[in-house]
């Protein structure tokens, strides 16, 4: 996974953004990049899909309840 993807995913998890809100979060980041003429957050559709998946997996890992005694 690219460093910029990891950075955005970690930032989103740290701020506890709901996975359903990740497209809006990425849109905001992209708009800020355009405003400041930065190419840092110039996403393509495939980037958006990859970021959404990566964020969702990280969010589930960080915040899902741990299942113990599943074998019982």
C-alpha positions as CSV (number, residue, x, y, z in Angstrom):
1,X,0.0,0.0,0.0
2,X,1.3,3.4,-0.9
3,X,2.5,5.7,1.9
4,X,-0.1,8.4,1.0
5,X,-2.8,5.8,1.3
6,X,-1.6,4.7,4.7
7,X,-1.3,8.3,5.8
8,X,-4.9,9.1,4.9
9,X,-6.3,5.9,6.3
10,X,-4.4,6.3,9.6
11,X,-5.6,10.0,9.8
12,X,-9.2,8.9,9.2
13,X,-9.0,6.1,11.8
14,X,-7.4,8.4,14.4
15,X,-10.2,10.9,14.0
16,X,-12.7,8.0,14.1
17,X,-14.5,8.8,10.9
18,X,-17.4,6.4,10.2
19,X,-16.5,4.2,7.2
20,X,-19.7,5.3,5.4
21,X,-18.3,8.9,5.5
22,X,-15.0,8.1,3.8
23,X,-16.0,9.2,0.3
24,X,-17.0,12.6,1.8
25,X,-13.8,12.8,3.7
26,X,-11.8,12.1,0.6
27,X,-13.8,14.6,-1.4
28,X,-13.0,17.2,1.3
29,X,-9.3,16.4,1.1
30,X,-9.4,16.6,-2.7
31,X,-11.1,20.0,-2.6
32,X,-8.5,21.3,-0.1
33,X,-5.7,20.1,-2.4
34,X,-7.3,21.9,-5.4
35,X,-7.8,25.0,-3.3
36,X,-4.1,25.0,-2.4
37,X,-3.0,23.8,-5.9
38,X,-1.5,20.6,-4.4
39,X,-1.4,17.3,-6.4
40,X,-1.1,15.4,-3.2
41,X,-4.8,14.4,-3.1
42,X,-5.5,14.2,-6.8
43,X,-7.5,11.0,-6.7
44,X,-8.8,8.8,-9.5
45,X,-11.9,6.6,-9.1
46,X,-9.7,3.6,-8.5
47,X,-7.8,5.5,-5.8
48,X,-11.1,6.3,-4.2
49,X,-12.1,2.6,-4.2
50,X,-8.8,1.5,-2.9
51,X,-8.8,4.1,-0.1
52,X,-12.4,3.1,0.9
53,X,-11.5,-0.5,1.1
54,X,-8.2,0.1,3.0
55,X,-10.0,2.4,5.4
56,X,-12.9,0.0,6.0
57,X,-10.5,-2.9,6.7
58,X,-8.4,-0.7,9.1
59,X,-11.5,0.6,10.8
60,X,-12.9,-2.9,11.3
61,X,-9.6,-4.0,12.7
62,X,-9.4,-1.1,15.1
63,X,-13.0,-0.8,16.3
64,X,-14.7,-4.1,15.9
65,X,-15.4,-6.1,19.1
66,X,-13.1,-9.0,19.7
67,X,-14.9,-12.3,19.6
68,X,-13.7,-14.6,22.3
69,X,-14.8,-18.1,23.1
70,X,-16.2,-18.6,19.6
71,X,-15.6,-22.3,19.7
72,X,-17.9,-22.8,22.6
